[in-house]
Amino acid sequence: MQIYDDRDEAFAVFKVDIYKNKFKKQFSNTYEVNSWFADRDGQVKFGIGYDEDVITTWYRESNDDHFRKMHTQKFFEGETFAPISVDGDKAYVLTDHELRRAAIWKYDIPSAQYEELVYAVDGYSVDDAILDKDRSTVIGAKYTEHYQKRHYFNDDGANVYQKVANAFPGFQTNIVSRSSDWNRLIVLTIRDNAPITYYWLDLSKGAGGAWFAQYPELQGVALNSVMPFDFEARDGMKISGYLTVPSYEGDKKPPLIIFPHGGPQARDTQYFDPFVQFFASRGYAVLQVNFRGSEGFNSNFEVAGYREWGGKMQEDVYDAIDWLEGLSMVDTSRACMVGASYGGYVALTAAYQQPERYKCIVSIAGVSDIYAMVGENKLFESSKITYRKLVGDPTNDEDRKMLIRNSPVNHVDSMKAPLLLIHGDHDTQVRVAHSREFYRRARKANLDVEYIEIPDGTHYMDNQDNRIMVFEAIDKFLKTHL
């Protein structure tokens, strides 16, 4: 078990007797390691540590050896390197080596050389490896196209995975837990217009049944389909995303909700999304854009979003609206931008960059001041380095000007659309001060702005009452302005 040890001022490894509640420390962490990894026999083989802007992977052959450096690199420099497991003097590593997209490679530890490409997929990065029940042997890989896909390296895994898929036609399936003989399974099912339901299966007995549903009251309810799309942005970059269009009669087209994802190092998928289906159930079309900087495609696409807050990442969203307007499927003249976290930043930025385009703007736990965000004193050193690379460096004069210029809180005088701000007062991801200060300045500028602060609300509004409050407030706001 990995536990923070005050004596080491770091995470140390303990062997724990769960019956007697006894802890025995295995060795001192003198390596500034943050995460330790063990093999199937319980031997701690490697650890990953961070020292300011340097990532070091430490390795040892057995419990009797000292750890030595296996790999060292600076943040955001060179190829990515994420060890998965160790087999003798070979390691399985998730890296963008050669391909510029994450793939699984076999790595020779003594020579520090990549030995063999184990698995890659065209057009997408591998999300993660699939490990056996002991979490020590790589038996497959996961990647996300429109849905997460799984590829197994052995016939047992592939055959069972196919049996499960065949048992739930029309659904995407994932095996989330299994017995060692692959006979007893817990299976997750989902699709674009149906939320998660878990099933238990016993393949040896040919039996199974529903376990529980994520949203039981939506079982059997007709929901809207989510359609993938792609187009070329103004500079030729290929951008993809999803469009959900509710059913409508006659020539009257539905108004549009633009719903940019958070992160921004994240991505939208075709899976069921409660916000998307809520908007569609109210008669709004929903546009989701995987702008540059979104993860899961390739390293070049993600790097293209670095330091583009308010820039090219923002332009990709505008280009998607222009592309959609050309299809004449929805009424883009009645559009509202709704976003959460980084998506809230996109919405607030659109409010001043294109003030005539939107009937309304909604920011949920949105970032309004990127200069303040990257300059917070409470940030860990690794977070500061990350922000400076991805967003901008507040200690650099030119970057400081850029960060101030691209912060929506400094542009309330240019905004025209009615605004709804929602923020939880216990948000540990985006400080509530972002919405409080924006609201103060918006009121001073005589904007049509409403602010709802959720008591004890988190960044994700994961309390049921809070989420209902958010949906009700957004529903009322959209009805008023769209």
Residue pairs with C-beta under 8 A, 6 or more apart in sequence:
1 13
1 14
1 15
1 16
1 23
2 11
2 12
2 13
2 14
2 35
2 36
3 11
3 12
3 14
3 23
4 10
4 11
4 12
5 11
5 12
5 25
5 29
7 28
8 28
8 29
8 30
10 29
10 32
10 33
10 34
11 29
11 33
11 34
11 35
11 36
12 25
12 26
12 27
12 28
12 29
13 25
13 26
13 27
13 29
13 36
13 44
14 23
14 24
14 25
14 26
15 23
15 24
15 26
16 22
16 23
16 24
17 23
17 24
26 44
26 63
27 44
29 47
31 47
31 49
31 56
31 58
31 67
32 49
32 50
32 51
32 56
33 47
33 48
33 49
33 58
34 47
34 48
34 49
34 50
35 47
35 48
36 44
36 46
36 47
37 44
37 45
37 46
37 47
37 48
37 83
37 85
37 86
38 44
38 45
38 136
39 45
39 85
39 86
39 136
40 132
40 134
40 135
40 136
40 137
43 62
43 63
44 60
44 63
45 59
45 60
45 61
45 86
46 57
46 58
46 59
46 60
46 67
46 70
46 83
46 86
46 91
47 57
47 58
47 67
48 55
48 56
48 57
48 58
48 83
49 55
49 56
49 58
50 56
50 382
52 381
52 382
52 385
53 74
53 75
53 382
53 385
54 72
54 73
54 74
54 75
55 72
55 73
55 74
55 75
55 81
56 69
56 71
56 72
57 69
57 70
57 71
57 72
57 81
57 83
58 67
58 68
58 69
58 70
59 67
59 68
59 69
59 70
59 86
59 91
59 109
60 66
60 67
60 68
61 89
70 83
70 91
70 109
70 112
71 81
71 83
71 112
73 79
73 81
75 382
75 385
75 386
75 389
76 389
79 95
79 96
79 97
80 94
80 95
80 96
80 102
80 299
81 93
81 95
82 93
82 94
82 95
83 91
83 92
83 93
83 94
83 107
84 91
84 92
84 93
84 94
84 104
84 129
84 131
84 138
85 91
85 92
85 129
85 131
85 135
85 136
85 137
85 138
86 92
86 109
87 137
89 108
89 109
89 110
90 106
90 107
90 108
90 109
90 115
91 106
91 107
91 109
92 104
92 105
92 106
92 107
92 118
92 129
92 138
93 104
93 105
93 106
93 107
93 114
94 102
94 103
94 104
94 126
94 128
94 129
95 102
95 103
95 105
95 114
96 102
96 103
96 125
96 298
96 299
97 103
97 105
97 114
98 114
98 117
99 120
99 298
100 298
100 299
100 300
101 120
101 124
101 125
101 126
101 297
101 298
101 299
102 125
102 126
102 127
102 299
103 117
103 118
103 119
103 120
103 121
103 125
103 126
104 117
104 118
104 119
104 120
104 126
104 129
104 138
104 141
105 114
105 115
105 116
105 117
105 118
106 114
106 115
106 116
106 118
107 113
107 114
107 115
108 114
108 115
118 138
118 153
119 126
119 141
119 151
119 153
120 126
121 141
121 143
121 149
121 151
123 145
123 297
123 298
124 143
124 144
124 145
124 296
124 297
124 298
125 143
125 295
125 296
125 297
125 298
125 299
126 141
126 142
126 143
127 142
127 143
127 144
127 148
127 296
128 141
128 142
129 138
129 140
129 141
129 142
130 138
130 139
130 140
130 141
130 142
130 150
130 152
130 157
131 137
131 138
131 139
132 139
133 178
133 180
138 153
139 152
139 153
139 154
139 157
140 150
140 151
140 152
140 153
140 154
140 157
141 150
141 151
141 153
142 148
142 149
142 150
142 151
143 149
143 151
143 296
144 267
144 269
144 296
146 228
146 242
146 269
146 270
147 172
147 269
147 270
147 271
148 172
148 174
148 269
150 161
150 174
151 158
152 158
152 161
156 182
157 182
160 175
160 178
160 182
160 185
160 203
161 173
161 175
163 203
164 173
164 175
164 185
164 187
164 201
165 173
167 173
167 187
167 201
167 208
168 187
168 189
168 199
170 191
171 189
171 190
171 191
171 194
172 189
172 190
172 191
172 271
173 187
173 188
173 189
174 187
174 188
175 185
175 186
175 187
175 188
176 186
176 187
176 188
176 198
177 185
177 186
178 184
178 185
178 186
179 185
182 203
183 202
183 203
183 204
184 200
184 201
184 202
184 203
184 204
185 200
185 201
185 202
185 203
186 198
186 199
186 200
186 201
186 211
187 198
187 199
187 200
187 201
188 196
188 197
188 198
189 196
189 197
189 198
189 199
190 196
190 197
190 271
190 272
191 271
191 272
192 225
192 226
192 270
192 271
192 272
193 222
193 223
193 224
193 225
193 226
193 272
193 277
194 218
194 223
194 272
195 213
195 214
195 215
195 218
195 272
195 274
196 213
196 214
196 215
196 272
197 210
197 211
197 212
197 213
197 214
197 219
198 210
198 211
198 212
198 213
199 208
199 209
199 210
199 211
200 208
200 209
200 211
201 207
201 208
202 208
213 219
215 274
223 272
223 277
223 280
223 281
224 244
224 245
224 246
224 247
224 277
224 280
224 281
225 244
226 242
226 243
226 244
226 270
226 273
226 276
227 242
227 243
227 244
227 245
228 240
228 241
228 242
228 270
229 240
229 241
229 242
229 243
229 323
230 238
230 239
230 240
230 241
231 238
231 239
231 319
231 320
231 323
232 238
232 239
233 239
233 292
233 312
233 315
233 316
233 319
234 315
234 319
235 312
237 292
237 301
237 304
237 316
239 289
239 290
239 291
239 292
239 316
239 319
239 320
240 290
241 268
241 287
241 288
241 289
241 290
241 320
242 268
242 269
242 270
242 276
242 286
242 287
242 288
243 285
243 286
243 287
243 288
243 324
243 329
244 276
244 277
244 279
244 280
244 285
244 286
244 288
245 254
245 280
245 285
245 329
245 330
246 254
246 280
246 281
246 283
246 284
246 285
248 254
248 283
252 331
253 285
253 328
253 329
253 330
253 331
254 283
254 284
254 285
254 330
254 331
255 283
255 284
255 285
255 330
255 331
255 334
255 335
255 336
255 359
255 482
256 284
256 285
256 286
256 287
256 321
256 324
256 330
256 331
256 332
256 334
256 335
256 336
257 279
257 284
257 285
257 286
257 287
257 335
257 336
257 337
257 338
257 478
258 287
258 289
258 317
258 320
258 321
258 335
258 336
258 337
258 338
258 347
258 350
259 275
259 276
259 279
259 286
259 287
259 288
259 338
259 339
259 343
260 288
260 289
260 291
260 317
260 337
260 339
260 342
260 343
260 346
260 347
261 267
261 268
261 288
261 289
261 290
261 294
261 339
261 342
261 343
262 339
262 340
262 341
262 342
262 343
262 344
263 293
263 294
263 295
263 341
263 342
264 291
264 293
264 294
264 305
264 309
264 313
264 342
265 293
265 294
265 295
265 302
265 390
266 294
266 295
267 290
267 294
267 295
267 296
267 297
268 288
268 289
268 290
268 294
275 338
276 286
276 288
278 471
278 475
279 286
279 338
279 478
280 286
282 475
282 478
282 479
284 336
284 478
284 482
285 329
285 330
287 320
287 321
287 324
289 316
289 317
289 320
290 297
291 305
291 313
291 314
291 316
291 317
291 320
292 301
292 302
292 304
292 305
292 308
292 312
292 313
292 316
293 301
293 302
293 304
293 305
293 306
293 308
293 313
294 301
294 302
294 305
295 302
304 312
305 312
305 313
306 389
306 390
307 389
307 390
307 391
307 392
307 402
308 314
309 345
309 370
309 391
309 392
309 406
310 349
310 353
310 370
310 405
310 406
311 406
313 346
314 346
314 349
314 350
314 353
317 346
317 350
318 350
318 354
321 332
321 335
321 357
324 330
324 332
325 332
334 359
334 482
335 357
335 358
335 359
336 358
336 359
336 360
336 361
336 362
336 478
336 481
336 482
337 346
337 347
337 350
337 351
337 358
337 360
337 361
337 362
338 347
338 361
338 362
338 364
338 474
339 345
339 346
339 347
339 362
339 363
339 364
339 366
340 363
340 364
340 365
340 366
341 364
341 365
341 366
341 367
341 429
341 430
341 459
342 366
342 367
343 364
343 366
344 362
344 363
344 364
344 365
344 366
344 367
344 368
344 430
345 363
345 366
345 367
345 368
345 370
345 408
347 361
347 362
347 363
347 366
348 361
348 363
348 366
348 368
348 408
348 419
348 438
349 406
349 408
350 357
350 358
350 361
351 358
351 361
351 408
351 415
351 416
351 417
351 419
352 408
352 411
352 412
352 414
352 415
355 414
355 415
355 416
355 417
356 416
358 417
359 417
359 418
359 481
359 482
360 417
360 418
360 419
360 420
360 477
360 478
360 481
360 482
361 415
361 417
361 418
361 419
361 420
362 419
362 420
362 422
362 474
362 477
362 478
363 419
363 420
363 421
363 422
363 435
363 438
364 422
364 423
364 461
364 470
365 422
365 423
365 424
365 427
365 429
365 430
365 435
365 459
365 461
366 421
366 423
366 430
366 434
366 435
367 373
367 430
367 434
368 407
368 408
368 409
368 434
368 435
368 437
368 438
369 407
369 408
369 409
369 410
369 434
369 437
369 438
370 391
370 392
370 403
370 406
370 407
371 394
371 400
371 403
371 404
371 407
372 407
372 433
372 434
373 387
373 391
373 430
373 434
374 384
374 387
374 388
374 391
374 392
374 393
374 394
374 403
375 394
376 431
379 387
388 394
388 399
391 403
392 399
392 400
392 402
392 403
393 399
393 400
394 400
394 403
404 410
408 438
409 434
409 437
409 438
409 441
412 438
412 441
412 442
412 444
412 445
412 447
413 445
415 442
415 445
415 447
417 448
417 481
418 447
418 448
418 449
418 450
418 477
418 480
418 481
419 442
419 447
419 448
419 449
419 450
420 449
420 450
420 452
420 473
420 474
420 477
421 435
421 438
421 439
421 449
421 450
421 451
421 452
422 435
422 451
422 452
422 454
422 461
422 470
422 473
422 474
423 430
423 432
423 434
423 435
423 436
423 451
423 452
423 453
423 454
423 457
424 432
424 453
424 454
424 456
424 457
424 458
424 459
424 461
424 466
425 432
425 453
425 454
425 455
425 456
425 457
426 456
426 457
426 458
427 457
427 458
427 459
428 458
428 459
429 459
430 459
432 453
435 451
435 453
436 451
436 453
439 449
439 451
442 449
443 449
450 477
452 469
452 470
452 473
454 461
454 466
454 469
454 470
456 463
456 466
457 463
457 466
458 466
461 467
461 470
